[in-house]
Amino acid sequence: MTGAVISGAVVNGAVISGEAIGWRVGGAQILDDVSLHVGAGELLGIIGPNGAGKSSLVNILSGVTRPTTGTVRLGGDDVTRRSATRRARLGLSRSFQTSALFDGLTAGENVLLAVQASGAAPFSPFRVARPRSRPRIGEADGEADTGRDVDVLLERVRMPGRAATAARDLSHGDRRKLELAMALASNPKVLLLDEPMAGVSAEDVDGLTEIIGEVRDSGVAVAMVEHHMHVVLGLADRVAVLHHGQLLATGSPDEVTEDERVQEAYLGEAL
């Protein structure tokens, strides 16, 4: 089955795209002929039942997994055989379903590690200047600029004044925000989010939604796997629906929710 594109045909200048992606593990076809794209300043919501292949697709786009068939392009260049590290250097950043924090470090030290590892480009509200290499916040010379970068990133994820807080002492919602700050430290052109709202409170969902919307509005291409349907429908410019590893439909939130095949496969009568 080939997914039906309701609207939003592949556009020139897509920042990231997957073309006819397939992934087979043993005798199981996890993904089959999946094609999608995300442009600058656009948010693509990726939804589907458990086991639909959503996280597998994010892993392939980010370079964690290599597809069996198909092509991944970043900025128009074929990166299918390039590593996750190489893709990160080309402007791709991502988050994971499970926590990727260093619990023995403070929030600021976690962000500092991400800043120092990034080789990021010049400063902007979501894009921090490349820091001079130093092991800790607060040392001489270039550390003032580096500390400022850390503070700005924490402020942008609604965590001002939290740099000295141990990561282990953060609430689950603040841990998710901190992971976003670390992902933004690399000055990404593309941000892939794998269930960023998982397990957080309703209040934190609202805050994370605002942050992610601001990232998209800053010109970053965002692809987000998420089970909170009100978040996806309220935030996404387009939605891609996966079902049994295949692309069932793509289109605007309204188009997707009105599609009978999508309702039958995933959304049900609730929408």
N, C-alpha and C positions, 0 to 999 in steps of 0.2 A: 504494500500500500504506500502510495506517495502522499505526503501531507498536502492538504489543500491550502493554498495561500489566499486568504480572504482579501487582504489588501496589503500594501507595503512591500511591493516587489523590491528585489535587491537593488540598492541605490549605488551610484557611483560615489566613491569616497567613503564607503563603509569602513569604520575603523577596525572592526574585527568581523570575520565571517567564517562559518563552517559550511563546506560544500560537500553534499552527499556523504556525510559522515556515517561510517559503519564501524561497529566494534563487536567482535565475536570472542567469547571466552570458551574454549573447548567447543562443545556442541551448542552453546547458548548464544543467540544473537541478541546482544544487549541494546545496541543501537543499529538502526537500519535506515540508510538513505535520508539522514537528517540534514537539512540546509537552513541556515538562519544567518542574520547579520545584525549588527548594531552600529549606528552612526554616532558621530560626535554630538554630545548634548542630548542623547536619547536614552531612555530606560526601557529595556526589554524584560518583561516578566516571564519567567519560565515556570509553568505549572504542570501538574499531572499527578496521578495517583502514586502511592508508594510503589517503588519498583519500576517506574516508567522510564528510568534512565537519566533523570535530571542531573544528579551529581556526577554520573559518568560522563555526561556531556561537558560539564564544567571542567572536569579533570582533563578531558581531551583538549578543550580550548586553551587551558592554562599550561599544558605541556606535561602534566603529571602522568598522563597515559597517552600512548600513541595509538591512533585509530588503525583499525584493520584496513579500512578503505576510506577514501575521501581526502579533503584538503582543508587545512586551517590557514587563513590569511590574516595577517596583522598589518594594518596600514597598506594593504595591497600586496605585501610580500608573502610568499609561501613559507610558513614557519612549521609545517607539519612535522619535520624531522628535527626541529630545534628544541633544545631543552627548556624546562620551566625557567631556569636561571637566565638563559638567553632571552626568552620572551619577556621576562621582568625587566631586563636592560633595555628592551625595545618599547617599554611603556605599559606593560600589563601587570596588574596587581590583583590579588584575590584574598578572600577570607574563606574559612573552613567551617564546617558544621560544628566541630569540636574545638575547644579552646586551644589557642596556639600561643598562650602567654607564658612568660617566665615568672612563676609565682614567687620565687625568691627575690625578685627585683621589684623596685617601685614602679608605679605607672610611668613616671618620667623616664626611668632607665629603660623600660621596655620600648618606649617611643624613640629614645635616643639610639638604641641599637638599630631600629628600623631606619632612622635618618642616616646613620653612619654607613649602613649597608647599601643605601639606595643610590648614592651618587646622583642625587636629585638635581633638578634644574632650578632656575632662579625663582625667588620667592613670589608667591601670590597667596590669596586667602586659603587655598587648598594645596599650594605647592611651595615647598620649603627650599631654601637655599642649601647648596651642598656644604655640609659642615667640614671644618678641619678635623682631622682624626685626633680624638682624645678619648681616653677610657671612661671618664666620668663627667657628669655635669658639674660645673663650678670651678674647673681648673682655669689656669691663666690663658691669656691670649685669645684664641678663637672661640673659647667656650661661651662667651657672652652671646655670640650669634647663634651657636648651637642650642643653648638654653632657650633663646627666644623662639627658635623653630619648634622646640618641644612644647613650649607654653602655648604657642599659636595653634598647634595641632590639637592640644588638649582643649583649648577654648572652643575650637570649631566642632568638637564632638560633645560639647556641653559638659566639660569636666574642668572648669577653671580652678586653679589652686589645688589640684589633686596630684601634682607631680610627685610629691613625697609619700603618697599613700602606697602601701605595699599591695601588689597585684592580688595577693591571696585574700586581702581584706575587702576587695571590691565586691559590690553586689553583682549578680549575674548580668543585669542590664548594663552596668558600668563596664563590665568586662567586654561586652559586645561593643560598646562605644570605643573602648581602648583598642580593640582589634581593628576597628575602622580607622582610628588615628594612625595605627601602624601601617595599614594598607595605603593610606594617603601620603605617607612619608616619602614614597618613591616618585611622587609627582606623576601619577599614572595618566595615560591616555585612555586606558580601558580598566574598568574595575568589575571583577566577577565576584558576586556575593552568593554564598551557598547557605541559605536559610539564616539570614542575619537576625531574624526575630525569634528564633527557636528558644523556647523556655523563658522568655522575658515577660515582665508584667505588662498590663495594658498601658500603663503610664509610660513605660520605657519603649513600648512599640510606637507610641505617638512621637516620642523624641527621636528615635532612630529613623522613623519615616521622614521627619523634617530634615535630618542630617543628610540622608541619602538623596532626597529631592534637591538639596542645595548642591551636592556633588554633581548630580546630573546637570543642574542649571549652570554650573561653572564650565560646562563644555566636555566633561568626561563621558565616554560611552560606558553605560552601566548595563550589565546583564545580571538579573537577580532571580535565583530560585527561592520561592517562598510559598508557605502553606497558608499564611494569613491572607485570605482572599480579599478582604476589604482593603488591605494594604496594596496588593497587586493592582486591583481594579481602580484604586484611587490615585496611584502613583505612576503606573506604567504608561508609556506612550503606545506601546504595542505589547501583545501577549502571544507567546508561543505555547501550545498545548502538546505535551508528549503523552503517548499512550502505547504501552507495550513496546517501547523503544522506537516508536515511529512518530513523526510529526503529524498530528491530527489536524491542526489548524493554526494559522497565525492571523493576527489582525488587531484592530483596536479593541480595547476592553469591551465596548458595547457589541461589536461584531462577534467576538468570541463567546460572550455570555448568551447571545441570542442563537448561536449555532446549535442545532438539535443534536448533532453528533457529539459535541462537547458536553452538552447537558446530560446526555445518556451515559457517556463514558466517565465523567468526572464530577461536573458541577451539581447535577441532580436538580430536584425541584426547588431547593433552597434559593437558587438563582434563576 
